[in-house]
């Protein structure tokens, strides 16, 4: 019985051609991991010296060598210090923000000099154009605060701060444009009637007295027209009325104001465009960060990519789970 069974069994060496007609078994299809010098472990050494590893590796090389691409992620050495250099975009936004700082500082200094009465006609501006003076003061402060916030975002490479900085630039633009619009509108349409109404109904007695003292006049049109008595303003005074001097000075001041305001608008547009284009490029990391977490691989992961665009992690999944690149053809 044993002899019959032994004679009926066919040795594997007697039919070498018939073995090639059958598909490989599951044991033969389990290819070991490739030789990875940068990922060495005890399990890799065991698989590397296992039985049949040479044949399996040779079959892997012949079937998939042309379609598998191995890549290793580059991890920079933290001990090596790199010389940090500012990008061109960072210099550009720094220059534009400095421009914002300087004209914001100039606007604020002009308001401070006016409130401090450091020039001759400052008192007339304080009394006659108080609303416009408050707008100029607020604009100067807002420009300075916005520029300081921009410096913080530029130095710290903080895109969130620079986003707020871009929003504040729009508000400063509106404030600068409003100064020009208000001064132009008041100067353009019926300024004589506006100043007459202001003198008779808006100004207080103290305000009229301060204007008369600064412009050396008495009353609005003449002495009897809403005058304020003083040492220089009395019934037999030789001083003229304040209408001509007050109108001329106000017209000149408003003209200078809207010319300067509208001249700053192009510079501020330059600052806004520079901030919009350069805020995301204060360093060289924009668009070069890590992908979303679901797409991240382990730093030891090796990616095998096929020409069809699919990827496979050889380190975690092994070669046994990798799909075949060419179908198996059974021969007769």
Backbone bond lengths (Angstrom), bond angles and torsions (degrees), N, CA, C in turn:
res aa  C-N    CA-C-N  psi(-1)  N-CA   C-N-CA  omega(-1)  CA-C   N-CA-C  phi
1 X - - - 1.476 - - 1.514 111.21 -
2 X 1.322 114.86 -42.70 1.459 119.53 179.22 1.511 110.24 -67.17
3 X 1.383 115.51 -35.38 1.454 117.73 -179.69 1.514 110.96 -69.00
4 X 1.365 115.38 -38.24 1.467 117.91 179.64 1.522 111.21 -64.51
5 X 1.319 113.64 -42.03 1.473 117.40 179.10 1.501 110.53 -65.71
6 X 1.315 116.27 -39.10 1.460 118.98 179.31 1.500 112.15 -67.02
7 X 1.385 115.96 -36.99 1.461 117.77 179.52 1.518 112.05 -73.12
8 X 1.349 115.67 -30.53 1.471 117.68 -179.88 1.517 112.87 -74.64
9 X 1.314 116.62 -25.13 1.482 118.72 178.62 1.499 109.77 -73.69
10 X 1.353 116.06 137.86 1.458 121.66 -177.94 1.516 109.47 -102.60
11 X 1.314 116.18 124.12 1.473 117.91 178.85 1.523 109.99 -67.14
12 X 1.315 114.08 154.29 1.477 120.05 -177.48 1.503 112.10 -71.33
13 X 1.365 117.39 -22.87 1.462 119.16 -177.63 1.509 112.83 -84.03
14 X 1.384 118.13 -15.78 1.459 119.75 -176.36 1.519 112.16 -76.77
15 X 1.325 119.64 -29.13 1.461 122.21 -177.87 1.533 109.34 -124.32
16 X 1.298 116.29 72.85 1.473 116.63 -179.97 1.505 112.61 -69.82
17 X 1.382 116.33 -29.61 1.466 117.74 -177.67 1.511 112.03 -74.37
18 X 1.357 117.40 -29.44 1.456 119.56 -178.80 1.522 111.75 -74.24
19 X 1.347 116.25 -26.32 1.461 117.79 179.81 1.521 111.11 -66.47
20 X 1.305 117.16 -30.21 1.454 119.60 -177.51 1.522 112.34 -74.50
21 X 1.377 116.12 -14.19 1.458 119.10 -179.22 1.523 111.94 -80.02
22 X 1.340 116.93 -17.69 1.458 120.19 -176.83 1.520 109.46 -95.67
23 X 1.331 117.20 145.74 1.474 119.16 176.26 1.515 110.65 -68.49
24 X 1.300 117.70 152.35 1.466 119.64 -179.52 1.511 110.68 -65.83
25 X 1.328 114.51 148.56 1.459 120.62 179.91 1.519 109.88 -75.48
26 X 1.329 114.19 176.80 1.465 119.51 -178.94 1.513 111.22 -65.56
27 X 1.357 116.00 -33.87 1.466 118.40 -179.58 1.513 111.10 -67.44
28 X 1.327 116.41 -36.74 1.457 119.41 -179.55 1.531 111.61 -76.08
29 X 1.325 116.80 -25.38 1.467 119.62 -177.74 1.521 112.61 -79.34
30 X 1.323 117.77 -15.98 1.458 120.93 179.88 1.513 109.06 -80.11
31 X 1.305 116.24 91.93 1.464 120.68 179.52 1.518 109.66 -79.93
32 X 1.314 117.68 143.03 1.479 119.56 179.52 1.517 110.34 -74.59
33 X 1.323 115.38 172.54 1.450 120.78 177.55 1.522 109.96 -70.08
34 X 1.323 116.66 150.57 1.467 118.14 179.21 1.519 111.17 -70.06
35 X 1.311 114.87 165.12 1.456 120.76 178.40 1.520 107.94 -75.99
36 X 1.309 116.45 113.40 1.458 122.37 -177.71 1.522 108.42 -118.83
37 X 1.317 118.66 100.53 1.472 119.87 -176.37 1.517 112.67 -62.92
38 X 1.366 117.64 -30.21 1.464 118.84 -176.47 1.520 112.57 -84.97
39 X 1.352 117.54 -11.07 1.453 121.88 175.76 1.518 107.05 -121.99
40 X 1.294 116.46 90.79 1.462 121.36 -177.19 1.512 108.81 -113.01
41 X 1.310 116.60 134.05 1.462 122.18 177.37 1.515 107.93 -150.04
42 X 1.306 115.60 173.86 1.459 119.91 -179.76 1.520 111.45 -67.71
43 X 1.329 116.91 -36.93 1.470 119.13 179.77 1.512 111.23 -67.02
44 X 1.355 117.78 -34.71 1.451 120.12 177.91 1.516 110.81 -65.08
45 X 1.357 117.09 -38.12 1.459 119.88 179.77 1.523 111.49 -67.43
46 X 1.357 115.48 -35.81 1.468 118.22 179.21 1.515 110.39 -66.58
47 X 1.346 117.26 -46.01 1.458 120.31 179.05 1.513 111.41 -67.00
48 X 1.321 115.80 -29.40 1.450 118.57 -176.48 1.534 110.93 -69.02
49 X 1.331 117.74 -34.17 1.458 121.91 -177.56 1.518 112.68 -103.47
50 X 1.331 117.63 15.95 1.459 119.85 -179.82 1.527 110.52 -76.56
51 X 1.354 115.62 168.40 1.465 121.57 -177.84 1.516 110.45 -71.69
52 X 1.303 115.30 133.66 1.455 120.93 177.11 1.503 114.56 80.27
53 X 1.346 118.25 8.44 1.470 120.22 -178.68 1.510 111.50 -68.62
54 X 1.325 117.91 -29.96 1.461 120.80 -178.82 1.519 110.42 -68.42
55 X 1.359 115.69 -43.38 1.454 119.11 179.47 1.523 111.32 -66.79
56 X 1.339 115.99 -40.89 1.458 118.69 -178.85 1.514 111.06 -66.27
57 X 1.349 116.43 -41.33 1.460 119.29 -179.65 1.511 110.96 -66.86
58 X 1.340 116.71 -36.94 1.459 118.87 178.19 1.520 111.23 -66.42
59 X 1.366 116.48 -39.01 1.459 118.65 177.38 1.521 111.40 -66.70
60 X 1.332 117.00 -34.73 1.472 120.48 176.46 1.520 111.10 -65.28
61 X 1.339 115.77 -40.81 1.460 119.29 -179.51 1.523 111.35 -66.04
62 X 1.344 116.98 -38.88 1.463 119.44 -176.17 1.522 112.57 -74.94
63 X 1.337 117.08 -30.97 1.468 119.21 -174.30 1.518 113.39 -92.77
64 X 1.318 116.95 -33.47 1.472 118.88 -172.24 1.509 113.75 -124.24
65 X 1.312 118.51 5.49 1.467 118.93 -177.62 1.510 111.59 -64.54
66 X 1.315 117.34 -30.78 1.452 119.44 -178.62 1.513 114.04 -82.28
67 X 1.340 118.10 -13.84 1.460 120.18 -175.08 1.516 113.99 -116.70
68 X 1.332 118.73 -8.55 1.456 121.69 -177.99 1.520 108.76 -102.56
69 X 1.322 115.93 131.47 1.461 122.08 179.14 1.520 107.54 -121.93
70 X 1.306 116.64 122.54 1.455 121.68 -178.83 1.515 109.00 -98.77
71 X 1.333 115.43 132.32 1.455 120.95 -179.77 1.513 108.53 -135.17
72 X 1.315 115.74 143.41 1.452 121.64 176.64 1.516 108.80 -118.96
73 X 1.302 115.81 135.73 1.455 119.38 179.43 1.518 110.01 -70.88
74 X 1.340 114.58 136.41 1.461 120.28 179.66 1.524 109.74 -83.41
75 X 1.328 115.76 124.00 1.458 122.07 177.56 1.515 107.88 -112.66
76 X 1.348 119.01 111.83 1.464 119.53 -178.40 1.513 111.69 -66.90
77 X 1.316 114.45 150.96 1.453 120.89 179.97 1.524 109.09 -76.74
78 X 1.345 118.26 119.14 1.473 118.75 -178.91 1.511 113.30 -69.27
79 X 1.336 117.62 -18.37 1.465 120.15 -178.33 1.523 112.79 -79.42
80 X 1.330 116.88 -18.95 1.460 120.49 -178.81 1.523 108.46 -86.70
81 X 1.324 116.80 120.68 1.453 122.20 -179.94 1.523 110.05 -85.43
82 X 1.314 115.41 128.80 1.453 121.19 178.05 1.522 109.82 -103.41
83 X 1.295 115.93 142.82 1.453 121.33 178.54 1.524 109.07 -77.34
84 X 1.329 115.05 114.62 1.452 120.10 -177.47 1.525 110.01 -81.60
85 X 1.306 116.12 130.99 1.454 122.12 178.76 1.521 109.54 -126.03
86 X 1.308 114.48 141.67 1.457 119.10 178.71 1.517 110.21 -74.28
87 X 1.311 115.07 142.41 1.455 120.31 178.01 1.530 110.13 -78.34
88 X 1.321 114.94 165.00 1.467 119.88 178.57 1.526 111.38 -62.67
89 X 1.325 116.77 -35.95 1.461 120.40 179.22 1.528 111.15 -64.81
90 X 1.330 115.39 -36.48 1.467 118.29 -179.73 1.524 111.10 -68.66
91 X 1.327 117.46 -40.76 1.463 120.35 175.60 1.526 110.76 -62.75
92 X 1.313 116.58 -39.61 1.466 120.49 -177.38 1.519 111.18 -65.31
93 X 1.330 117.96 -46.16 1.461 120.33 179.78 1.518 110.66 -69.95
94 X 1.338 117.44 -28.69 1.465 119.75 175.98 1.528 110.79 -66.82
95 X 1.328 116.86 -42.27 1.468 120.39 178.98 1.531 110.59 -64.91
96 X 1.322 116.92 -44.49 1.466 119.44 -179.97 1.525 111.47 -65.28
97 X 1.323 117.41 -37.53 1.464 119.70 178.33 1.527 111.20 -69.29
98 X 1.330 116.89 -33.53 1.464 119.87 175.25 1.524 111.01 -64.94
99 X 1.325 116.39 -37.71 1.463 119.95 175.09 1.526 110.96 -61.10
100 X 1.331 116.75 -42.93 1.464 120.75 176.44 1.523 111.06 -61.07
101 X 1.322 116.47 -40.60 1.466 120.31 -179.99 1.525 111.34 -62.75
102 X 1.317 117.22 -41.80 1.461 120.41 -175.19 1.528 111.89 -70.08
103 X 1.344 118.25 -46.76 1.463 115.72 -179.81 1.523 111.97 -75.72
104 X 1.321 118.82 -23.98 1.467 119.43 170.97 1.518 111.55 -67.62
105 X 1.351 115.55 -39.72 1.461 119.42 176.67 1.526 111.13 -65.23
106 X 1.338 117.11 -39.09 1.461 120.01 178.21 1.519 112.26 -63.91
107 X 1.334 116.95 -41.07 1.468 120.31 178.59 1.522 110.79 -63.49
108 X 1.328 116.15 -43.43 1.464 119.30 -179.58 1.527 111.70 -67.48
109 X 1.326 117.36 -38.98 1.469 119.99 178.06 1.527 111.13 -63.79
110 X 1.329 117.42 -38.37 1.464 120.37 177.17 1.523 110.99 -61.84
111 X 1.326 116.96 -41.63 1.466 119.96 178.46 1.527 111.16 -66.46
112 X 1.338 116.59 -40.19 1.465 119.51 179.47 1.528 111.06 -65.67
113 X 1.328 116.64 -41.77 1.465 119.96 177.81 1.526 111.57 -63.28
114 X 1.322 116.41 -33.98 1.467 119.34 178.78 1.520 111.15 -70.60
115 X 1.323 116.87 -46.87 1.464 119.13 178.78 1.526 111.65 -65.27
116 X 1.324 116.84 -31.26 1.462 119.63 177.69 1.511 114.30 -83.22
117 X 1.333 117.82 -2.84 1.474 123.23 178.66 1.530 111.40 58.01
118 X 1.346 115.06 49.78 1.454 120.00 -178.69 1.527 112.58 -89.04
119 X 1.316 119.37 -1.06 1.461 121.13 173.27 1.527 108.57 -133.44
120 X 1.307 116.52 172.34 1.462 121.73 -164.28 1.519 113.15 -64.44
121 X 1.318 118.25 -48.62 1.462 121.85 -173.12 1.522 113.07 -96.76
122 X 1.319 117.88 21.19 1.463 120.40 -177.99 1.522 111.67 -63.95
123 X 1.330 117.22 -35.93 1.464 119.66 -178.40 1.524 111.48 -66.31
124 X 1.327 117.42 -33.83 1.464 120.33 177.95 1.531 110.46 -67.08
125 X 1.329 116.72 -38.94 1.466 120.49 178.21 1.522 110.59 -65.90
126 X 1.330 116.72 -41.26 1.465 120.02 -179.40 1.523 110.87 -63.10
127 X 1.316 117.07 -40.13 1.467 120.63 -177.79 1.527 111.49 -79.33
128 X 1.331 117.09 -46.93 1.461 120.15 -171.39 1.515 115.08 -85.32
129 X 1.338 117.92 -31.04 1.472 121.25 -175.99 1.526 110.48 -125.66
130 X 1.301 115.95 53.21 1.466 120.12 -176.13 1.528 111.56 -68.13
131 X 1.324 117.40 -40.81 1.471 120.28 179.99 1.524 111.25 -63.45
132 X 1.313 116.64 -45.44 1.460 120.24 179.33 1.522 111.30 -65.53
133 X 1.322 117.12 -36.34 1.466 120.59 178.02 1.527 111.22 -66.01
134 X 1.319 117.55 -38.68 1.467 120.40 176.55 1.529 111.23 -65.59
135 X 1.321 116.91 -37.73 1.466 120.29 177.06 1.528 111.09 -64.15
136 X 1.327 117.03 -41.06 1.466 120.84 178.41 1.527 110.47 -64.30
137 X 1.323 116.81 -41.82 1.471 120.31 179.39 1.528 111.25 -63.41
138 X 1.322 116.75 -46.53 1.467 120.05 179.65 1.524 111.44 -63.35
139 X 1.325 117.07 -38.05 1.467 120.27 179.51 1.520 111.23 -65.97
140 X 1.332 117.24 -42.30 1.458 120.00 178.23 1.518 112.36 -62.55
141 X 1.327 116.77 -43.90 1.470 120.16 178.73 1.524 110.65 -64.11
142 X 1.307 116.41 -42.74 1.464 120.47 -178.20 1.527 111.25 -66.20
143 X 1.321 117.37 -39.12 1.471 120.13 177.44 1.523 111.13 -64.29
144 X 1.327 116.99 -41.54 1.464 119.97 179.56 1.526 111.37 -65.38
145 X 1.327 117.48 -45.04 1.467 120.01 179.26 1.528 111.25 -63.83
146 X 1.318 116.89 -39.26 1.467 120.07 178.50 1.519 111.31 -64.82
147 X 1.327 117.29 -41.34 1.467 120.05 179.24 1.527 111.25 -67.08
148 X 1.323 118.07 -38.38 1.468 120.30 177.28 1.529 110.86 -64.84
149 X 1.334 116.35 -39.65 1.467 119.23 175.29 1.526 110.80 -63.70
150 X 1.323 116.65 -36.99 1.461 119.74 176.57 1.514 112.26 -63.95
151 X 1.332 117.70 -39.68 1.461 120.56 177.28 1.525 111.15 -62.29
152 X 1.327 116.51 -39.25 1.474 119.87 178.42 1.524 110.49 -62.41
153 X 1.322 117.05 -46.69 1.463 119.81 179.73 1.513 113.13 -65.76
154 X 1.344 117.40 -35.24 1.466 120.46 -179.23 1.523 110.92 -70.80
155 X 1.321 117.34 -46.15 1.464 120.67 -177.40 1.526 111.04 -67.58
156 X 1.332 117.11 -40.06 1.466 120.84 -177.56 1.523 113.27 -87.30
157 X 1.332 118.03 -2.77 1.473 121.67 -176.62 1.531 111.48 55.50
158 X 1.313 116.21 39.89 1.466 121.92 -175.10 1.522 109.14 -99.93
159 X 1.325 115.84 108.58 1.459 119.81 -177.45 1.527 112.33 -72.09
160 X 1.323 117.85 -28.01 1.459 119.88 176.59 1.520 112.17 -65.17
161 X 1.326 116.47 -42.98 1.469 120.34 176.81 1.523 110.43 -64.76
162 X 1.322 116.87 -39.55 1.463 119.99 179.51 1.529 111.87 -68.49
163 X 1.314 117.54 -26.49 1.465 119.93 174.30 1.528 111.04 -66.24
164 X 1.336 116.00 -44.98 1.469 119.71 175.41 1.523 110.31 -63.56
165 X 1.315 116.10 -37.10 1.469 121.15 177.88 1.529 111.08 -60.24
166 X 1.313 117.19 -41.24 1.468 120.53 177.92 1.526 111.88 -65.01
167 X 1.321 116.70 -38.63 1.467 119.34 178.07 1.528 111.50 -66.17
168 X 1.333 116.49 -40.29 1.464 119.65 179.83 1.522 111.75 -67.95
169 X 1.323 117.28 -28.20 1.463 119.55 177.37 1.525 111.41 -62.95
170 X 1.329 117.12 -33.83 1.467 119.56 177.07 1.527 111.00 -67.07
171 X 1.327 116.97 -37.35 1.462 119.70 178.36 1.524 111.38 -68.03
172 X 1.324 116.94 -41.25 1.463 119.50 177.27 1.529 110.97 -64.49
173 X 1.326 116.46 -36.17 1.464 119.60 176.29 1.528 110.96 -61.60
174 X 1.322 116.58 -42.99 1.467 120.17 178.96 1.525 111.31 -64.60
175 X 1.319 117.34 -38.01 1.466 120.30 -179.37 1.527 111.41 -68.99
176 X 1.334 117.09 -41.48 1.466 119.94 178.50 1.525 110.59 -65.12
177 X 1.323 116.22 -43.75 1.467 119.51 179.59 1.526 111.59 -65.74
178 X 1.327 117.65 -34.43 1.465 120.06 179.50 1.526 111.61 -67.64
179 X 1.336 117.28 -34.65 1.471 119.81 175.97 1.526 110.13 -61.96
180 X 1.321 116.65 -46.60 1.457 119.95 178.79 1.515 112.66 -63.37
181 X 1.329 116.63 -39.99 1.465 119.71 -177.94 1.526 111.49 -67.95
182 X 1.337 116.58 -45.27 1.467 120.15 -177.77 1.524 110.98 -63.83
183 X 1.324 116.89 -45.34 1.468 119.86 -179.49 1.531 111.40 -67.41
184 X 1.330 117.46 -38.43 1.469 119.80 179.11 1.528 111.30 -67.24
185 X 1.317 116.49 -41.85 1.468 119.16 -178.26 1.524 111.52 -66.33
186 X 1.327 116.76 -41.14 1.464 119.13 -180.00 1.523 111.30 -67.17
187 X 1.327 116.81 -35.37 1.456 120.46 -178.63 1.527 112.18 -77.06
188 X 1.324 117.08 -26.54 1.460 120.54 -171.93 1.519 112.65 -83.76
189 X 1.310 118.68 -42.70 1.459 121.70 -170.37 1.532 111.41 -111.85
190 X 1.334 115.31 112.84 1.469 124.38 169.08 1.526 112.26 51.26
191 X 1.319 116.30 55.77 1.459 118.91 -179.81 1.524 111.24 -69.14
192 X 1.339 118.29 -30.90 1.470 120.25 178.77 1.523 111.34 -63.59
193 X 1.328 117.00 -44.85 1.460 120.05 178.60 1.519 112.17 -66.18
194 X 1.326 117.47 -37.30 1.469 120.51 179.43 1.519 111.26 -65.94
195 X 1.338 117.32 -42.72 1.462 119.97 -179.67 1.528 111.52 -69.84
196 X 1.339 116.89 -34.55 1.465 119.44 177.21 1.528 111.03 -65.88
197 X 1.328 116.10 -43.22 1.469 119.27 177.43 1.527 110.36 -64.24
198 X 1.312 117.26 -39.61 1.464 120.53 179.19 1.529 111.10 -63.03
199 X 1.322 117.44 -43.72 1.465 120.45 -177.52 1.533 111.12 -65.40
200 X 1.310 116.56 -38.98 1.459 119.49 -173.74 1.536 113.36 -85.85
201 X 1.332 118.59 -27.03 1.463 119.39 -171.70 1.536 114.37 -124.83
202 X 1.305 117.92 -28.64 1.467 119.37 -175.06 1.522 113.13 -95.23
203 X 1.313 117.61 -41.08 1.461 120.01 -176.15 1.524 110.89 -74.25
204 X 1.317 114.53 144.02 1.461 120.47 174.88 1.527 109.71 -84.87
205 X 1.303 115.21 175.27 1.471 119.41 178.19 1.520 111.02 -63.18
206 X 1.335 115.86 -38.39 1.465 119.12 178.03 1.523 111.07 -66.57
207 X 1.324 117.24 -38.38 1.457 120.20 178.95 1.514 112.37 -65.29
208 X 1.324 117.25 -43.72 1.469 119.79 178.05 1.526 111.25 -64.65
209 X 1.316 116.17 -37.87 1.467 119.05 179.27 1.526 111.15 -65.86
210 X 1.328 117.59 -38.07 1.472 120.50 179.19 1.520 111.24 -68.18
211 X 1.331 117.68 -38.81 1.465 120.39 177.88 1.528 110.26 -66.79
212 X 1.337 117.39 -42.78 1.462 120.50 178.81 1.521 111.19 -61.92
213 X 1.323 116.95 -40.29 1.464 119.69 -178.80 1.524 111.20 -69.91
214 X 1.318 117.81 -35.53 1.464 120.17 -177.51 1.516 112.00 -77.96
215 X 1.320 117.87 -38.43 1.467 121.48 -177.81 1.533 112.78 -92.65
216 X 1.334 116.92 -4.25 1.469 121.90 179.73 1.532 110.33 57.31
217 X 1.321 115.71 59.36 1.461 122.60 179.57 1.523 108.44 -140.42
218 X 1.325 116.25 176.25 1.461 120.58 -177.84 1.524 108.95 -145.99
219 X 1.327 116.87 119.86 1.455 121.29 -176.65 1.528 110.88 75.76
220 X 1.332 115.14 176.60 1.469 117.35 -179.35 1.526 110.92 -87.28
221 X 1.334 117.97 -62.09 1.461 119.89 176.16 1.525 110.93 -91.95
222 X 1.321 115.18 -37.37 1.465 121.93 178.54 1.519 108.06 -154.79
223 X 1.298 116.33 -172.71 1.462 120.76 -175.29 1.524 112.30 -61.89
224 X 1.315 117.31 -37.65 1.470 120.29 -175.27 1.526 113.91 -81.16
225 X 1.330 118.35 -1.25 1.476 121.38 -175.17 1.530 109.51 -101.87
226 X 1.338 115.76 89.35 1.469 123.03 176.02 1.534 111.34 50.35
227 X 1.302 114.93 58.26 1.464 119.21 176.56 1.528 109.28 -92.00
228 X 1.306 115.07 161.52 1.455 122.48 174.33 1.525 107.44 -118.63
229 X 1.312 115.85 121.54 1.453 120.70 -175.67 1.523 110.75 -66.53
230 X 1.318 114.31 137.40 1.460 121.78 176.90 1.519 108.07 -154.78
231 X 1.340 115.98 -175.24 1.462 119.24 179.50 1.524 112.00 -65.72
232 X 1.350 117.23 -26.10 1.466 120.35 -179.61 1.517 112.94 -101.49
233 X 1.326 117.22 -13.67 1.473 120.82 -176.81 1.535 108.40 -115.55
234 X 1.299 116.27 104.58 1.459 122.96 -178.79 1.528 107.75 -146.79
235 X 1.356 120.00 172.63 1.479 121.39 -172.22 1.517 114.94 -58.36
236 X 1.292 119.50 -34.29 1.458 120.61 -177.68 1.533 111.57 -102.10
237 X 1.329 117.40 25.67 1.468 120.28 -178.38 1.521 111.23 -69.91
238 X 1.316 113.87 153.25 1.469 119.94 176.34 1.525 111.58 -98.51
239 X 1.329 116.63 1.06 1.469 120.13 -178.85 1.531 110.15 -72.72
240 X 1.334 117.72 141.75 1.476 120.23 178.12 1.520 110.78 -78.41
241 X 1.314 115.29 174.43 1.456 119.77 174.31 1.535 111.86 -71.62
242 X 1.330 115.38 163.22 1.478 120.77 -174.77 1.526 113.10 -87.08
243 X 1.300 118.10 -4.07 1.460 119.75 -172.39 1.525 112.12 -60.49
244 X 1.335 117.32 -50.75 1.463 119.98 -175.06 1.532 111.31 -66.20
245 X 1.324 116.86 -50.55 1.466 120.39 -177.89 1.532 111.60 -63.63
246 X 1.321 115.68 -42.93 1.461 119.47 -178.19 1.525 111.27 -66.40
247 X 1.325 116.76 -40.19 1.465 120.48 179.01 1.524 111.28 -67.25
248 X 1.318 117.48 -43.52 1.455 120.83 -179.19 1.529 111.52 -64.53
249 X 1.316 116.55 -44.45 1.467 118.95 -179.71 1.526 111.19 -66.45
250 X 1.325 116.54 -42.68 1.472 119.29 -179.50 1.520 111.05 -64.51
251 X 1.319 116.55 -40.81 1.460 119.79 179.07 1.537 110.79 -63.51
252 X 1.315 116.87 -42.69 1.459 120.73 179.59 1.526 111.36 -66.44
253 X 1.323 116.61 -41.77 1.467 120.28 -179.91 1.528 111.54 -65.18
254 X 1.329 117.23 -42.63 1.466 120.32 179.63 1.525 111.46 -67.26
255 X 1.331 116.94 -38.19 1.468 119.84 178.22 1.524 111.01 -62.96
256 X 1.326 116.40 -45.49 1.468 120.15 177.56 1.525 111.12 -62.33
257 X 1.323 116.12 -37.34 1.468 120.35 -176.91 1.520 111.43 -66.14
258 X 1.322 117.92 -49.32 1.473 117.38 -176.71 1.526 111.81 -74.47
259 X 1.339 118.89 -26.79 1.469 119.68 175.10 1.526 110.31 -66.04
260 X 1.324 116.65 -45.03 1.470 120.19 179.10 1.527 110.68 -65.57
261 X 1.328 117.11 -42.29 1.470 120.14 -178.57 1.522 111.51 -63.65
262 X 1.327 116.81 -46.37 1.462 119.29 179.85 1.528 111.95 -71.75
263 X 1.331 118.08 -20.89 1.465 120.26 174.44 1.520 111.74 -75.43
264 X 1.315 116.99 -27.99 1.467 120.78 178.53 1.523 111.15 -76.75
265 X 1.334 117.30 -25.04 1.470 120.63 -176.84 1.530 112.70 -56.94
266 X 1.353 121.45 -47.28 1.478 119.08 177.45 1.524 113.31 -61.07
267 X 1.336 116.56 -38.72 1.465 119.11 177.29 1.525 110.90 -63.79
268 X 1.321 116.22 -39.19 1.466 118.73 179.50 1.526 111.14 -70.58
269 X 1.316 117.84 -34.65 1.466 119.82 174.13 1.524 111.03 -62.55
270 X 1.318 117.06 -38.51 1.465 120.59 175.21 1.525 110.88 -61.10
271 X 1.329 117.06 -42.14 1.468 120.72 178.43 1.526 110.51 -64.21
272 X 1.326 117.39 -42.17 1.462 120.72 -179.16 1.522 111.87 -65.39
273 X 1.323 117.22 -44.79 1.468 120.32 -179.67 1.524 110.55 -65.94
274 X 1.324 117.04 -40.69 1.465 120.32 178.09 1.522 110.89 -62.79
275 X 1.327 116.69 -40.94 1.462 119.71 179.49 1.524 111.45 -66.48
276 X 1.325 117.16 -40.41 1.464 119.96 179.43 1.525 112.10 -65.02
277 X 1.328 117.17 -38.42 1.461 120.71 -176.13 1.520 113.13 -81.98
278 X 1.324 117.61 -28.11 1.465 120.63 -170.43 1.523 114.10 -109.07
279 X 1.328 119.22 -6.26 1.465 119.61 -175.12 1.522 112.26 -63.90
280 X 1.313 117.97 -36.21 1.465 121.10 -179.31 1.518 113.18 -82.61
281 X 1.322 117.42 -3.16 1.459 120.50 -175.78 1.522 111.74 -121.49
282 X 1.332 117.51 31.20 1.457 119.81 177.12 1.521 111.13 -69.03
283 X 1.330 117.31 -19.22 1.466 121.65 169.66 1.523 107.95 -135.85
284 X 1.319 115.14 -177.71 1.470 120.27 -174.73 1.527 112.34 -97.12
285 X 1.317 118.46 23.31 1.456 121.42 -176.92 1.521 113.03 -102.12
286 X 1.323 118.01 -2.54 1.463 119.57 -178.46 1.526 109.83 -67.85
287 X 1.330 116.76 124.30 1.453 121.59 -179.35 1.511 114.73 78.26
288 X 1.350 117.26 5.54 1.456 120.20 -177.74 1.519 111.96 -122.53
289 X 1.302 117.74 14.47 1.444 120.42 -179.66 1.517 112.10 -80.45
290 X 1.336 115.55 -173.95 1.452 121.04 179.33 1.519 110.35 -70.15
291 X 1.315 117.56 148.72 1.465 120.15 175.03 1.520 110.26 -70.69
292 X 1.324 118.35 173.66 1.467 119.77 176.13 1.519 111.97 -56.44
293 X 1.322 116.09 157.49 1.453 121.37 -170.75 1.522 112.84 -60.35
294 X 1.332 117.48 -33.93 1.461 119.10 -177.10 1.528 111.41 -70.39
295 X 1.328 117.52 -17.45 1.454 120.69 -179.63 1.523 112.44 -101.45
296 X 1.313 118.36 3.00 1.456 120.24 -176.80 1.520 110.76 -82.03
297 X 1.323 116.36 146.24 1.451 123.59 175.83 1.516 109.32 -111.63
298 X 1.324 114.72 158.82 1.451 119.38 174.50 1.524 109.48 -64.62
299 X 1.320 116.03 149.99 1.458 118.53 -176.66 1.520 112.29 -64.98
300 X 1.333 117.11 -17.47 1.458 120.33 174.92 1.519 112.60 -94.60
301 X 1.319 116.86 0.92 1.453 120.39 -174.89 1.511 112.56 -71.42
302 X 1.282 115.10 140.95 1.456 122.36 177.50 1.515 107.01 -114.31
303 X 1.289 116.69 132.41 1.454 121.39 -176.24 1.509 109.25 -106.62
304 X 1.328 116.61 127.02 1.456 121.83 174.18 1.513 107.47 -105.47
305 X 1.296 116.68 117.90 1.453 121.41 -177.66 1.505 111.11 -113.01
306 X 1.310 117.07 137.65 1.458 122.41 177.52 1.512 109.34 -100.05
307 X 1.324 117.94 162.85 1.471 119.38 178.49 1.516 113.81 -59.74
308 X 1.325 118.23 -20.16 1.466 119.96 179.05 1.512 112.47 -77.77
309 X 1.323 117.60 -7.71 1.450 120.41 176.88 1.509 114.04 100.77
310 X 1.341 120.09 -3.67 1.449 121.11 179.72 1.516 109.75 -77.52
311 X 1.332 116.25 155.43 1.454 122.03 179.71 1.512 109.32 -126.15
312 X 1.329 115.19 155.54 1.458 120.46 -177.33 1.517 108.30 -151.24
313 X 1.308 117.85 131.20 1.452 122.62 -179.67 1.519 108.95 -87.71
314 X 1.327 116.08 107.42 1.453 120.21 -177.62 1.516 111.84 -72.92
315 X 1.327 117.39 -30.35 1.452 119.17 -175.55 1.523 111.71 -69.97
316 X 1.336 116.40 -39.78 1.460 119.69 -176.22 1.526 112.71 -89.36
317 X 1.350 117.64 -39.90 1.457 120.69 -172.29 1.519 113.76 -98.44
318 X 1.327 118.20 -22.35 1.451 119.94 -177.73 1.506 111.88 79.38
319 X 1.305 115.24 174.26 1.452 120.69 -178.87 1.520 112.96 -82.20
320 X 1.365 116.94 -16.75 1.463 118.88 -175.97 1.526 111.57 -68.33
321 X 1.365 117.23 -27.91 1.456 119.73 -178.77 1.517 112.80 -89.35
322 X 1.314 117.34 -2.33 1.458 119.70 -176.93 1.521 109.95 -76.70
323 X 1.334 119.86 132.42 1.473 121.20 179.32 1.516 111.30 -67.61
324 X 1.320 114.68 152.60 1.454 120.46 -179.61 1.525 109.84 -68.93
325 X 1.319 114.42 144.06 1.465 119.02 177.46 1.519 111.57 -88.76
326 X 1.382 117.68 -29.99 1.466 121.48 178.98 1.508 108.61 -129.81
327 X 1.315 119.67 139.19 1.468 121.19 179.84 1.522 110.95 -68.70
328 X 1.369 114.50 151.83 1.458 120.40 179.28 1.527 108.57 -85.69
329 X 1.313 116.52 127.37 1.458 122.18 179.64 1.527 108.52 -106.04
330 X 1.305 115.82 121.65 1.457 120.82 179.23 1.524 109.10 -86.52
331 X 1.304 115.28 127.77 1.461 121.68 179.82 1.504 110.04 -101.34
332 X 1.300 115.87 153.65 1.464 120.87 -178.24 1.511 110.83 -78.38
